[in-house]
C-alpha cells in the first residue's frame, strides 16, 4: 500500500528526527515523501519509471555519508528522502506482481532493475497490496511513531493507519468496481490505461 510505504519512510527517518530534534518535522516529511515518491509512476511505466532498487540505495548511502559529514536541513532531508525511496523500491520486489488481482499470482514482474536491464520477479513475502500482512507491516511501522511523536505528525500517522485498514478491508472489492468503471469508459480513454486495466 502507498500508506505502508509512507509509514515505513517516516519510520526510517525517526532516528534522524531524534538525533537532530530541530529538524524532526522536515526529516519525517522527507521520509514520508521519499516513501511515496516512486509510486508517482503509477500510470506511466509503474514500478519502472521511478523505481530504482539498485540506484536508490547507492544514492541513499552517499547521501547518508554526506549528511553525517555535513549535517543540515538539506543533507539530512535528502538522505531520508532517498532512503524512503530506496526501501520502497526494494520492498516492491518482496511484494506481489503488477497484475490487478495479485492474489492470483499470475504476474512475473515486481519491479524493474535498471542496472541489470530486467524485471525482478515478485517474492510475495507480502502477497499483494492491502493483504493482511501489508496492514501488519503498516501498523508495525506506525507504532513507534504513535508512541514517540505528538502533534500533527502523530495524528497523520494515525490517519495513515486508518486509511490502510480501510483499504485492506475493501481491497478485492475495489478491483471489481474499478474494472466495472473501466469497462464503461470511452475506448479512446480505455486504450490509454496501463495493460493491467485490460485484464479479464
Helices and strands as residue ranges (DSSP letters): H 2-19, G 21-23, H 24-37, G 38-41, H 55-69, H 73-93, G 102-104, E 111-113, E 118-120, H 132-148, H 152-183, H 187-190, G 195-198
